[in-house]
């Protein structure tokens, strides 16, 4: 059991690192890595979870989504553009693998549909407001 917690802490720290890099590097997605970190910290260490949920990185990128309020249009567009660019690279590299292209195309379509219709869009500045 202790090994599982240690692995979750390590993976969570890696997620925070890549998420922080994603804020600066437009090609690296921020939110998926921060969600991974939140998941890992919540299951491994209450202290790390409390620290992570108190950081500006968490509050600016995930807090409103985790609370069920939604995401700002800017955040949603940033995620969709990043995923589109990365999947396009994969799509191009799979020029000889038809099934791989089909799977990537389907994942991309469902990803876009989810963010357009499944995630509520909130106005900028409403992320941290109380309901």
N, C-alpha and C positions, 0 to 999 in steps of 0.2 A: 504494500500500500504506500509506503514511504517513497519507493522508487517512482511510482506513478505521479505523486505530488511533485517530486523533483523534476521529472520530465515536463510536467505541465508548466512549472515555473520557468524552465529553460525555454520552452516553446513560446510562452507568454512574453518573455523578455525579447526574444527574436522578433515576435510580432510588433512589439512596441518600437523596436529599432527600425524595422522596415516601414512601419506606419509613420514614424517621424521623418524618415527619408522621403516618404511619399508626399509629405507636405511641401518639401523643397523641390523634388524631382517630379515633373509632370507625367512622366511615363510610368511611374510606380504608383499603384493604387494605395490610398491611405486607409480607407474605411475597412476593407476586408482584413487587413493585417491588425487593425485595432479591434475589430470584432473577435478575431482569433485570440488576441491578448486578453480581452475582457472575459471570454469563455474560459481560458486557461486559468487566469487569476481567480475567477469566481469559484473554480473547483479545486484550487490548490492551496490558497492562502488568503485568509480574511484580511490580513494586514496589507498584502500586496493589492488585493482588490480595492480596499479603501483608498490606498495611495493612488492607484490608477484612475479610479472614478473621480478623484479630486484634481487630476491634472488638467491643464488648459487644453491639451491635445484631445483628451476624452470629451471634455465639455464642448469644444468647438466642432467636433466631428461626429460624435456618436450619441451624446446624451439625449437629444430630442428624439432620435430614432428609437433608442432603447426604451424610452418612456412612452412610446407609441404615438408621439405627436407627428412625426414625419421628418422630412428633410427639406432644406431650402432648395430652391430651383438650381442655384449655383452648385451645390454639393451633388445633386442628382446628375446634372450635366457633366460635371467633372468625372464622376464614376462611369457614366455611360461612354464618354469619349475615351477614357483610359481603357476600358474593356474592349471597346470597338477597335482601337489601335492595336492592342495586344492580340486580339483574335484575328485581325486582318493579317498580322505577321504570321501567325500560325496557319491561317488559311492559305497564304501564299506559299509557305514552306511545304504544305501538303499537296502540292500540285499533282503528285502521282497517287495519292490516297483518296479516292472518291468518298469512301465511307467516313473517313476522318473529316473531310470538308463538310459533309452532310451533318455530322454530329456537331461540329463547330458552329455551323450556320443555325442549327436548331437551338443550341445553347445561347447563342447571341440573340436570336429573336425573342426567346423566353426571358432573357435578362432585360432587354429593352422594354418588353411588355410589362414585366414586373415593376421596373422603376417608373414607368409612365403611369400605369394604372393601379399598381399594388401599394406603392409608397406614397403616402399623403404629402402634398407639397405645402410647405408653410412659408410665410413671408420672412425675409431676413430680419433678424432681431427678435423673432418669436421663439427661437430655439430654447431659450432659458427662462421664458415666462411661465408662471404657474397657471395651471388649468383652473 
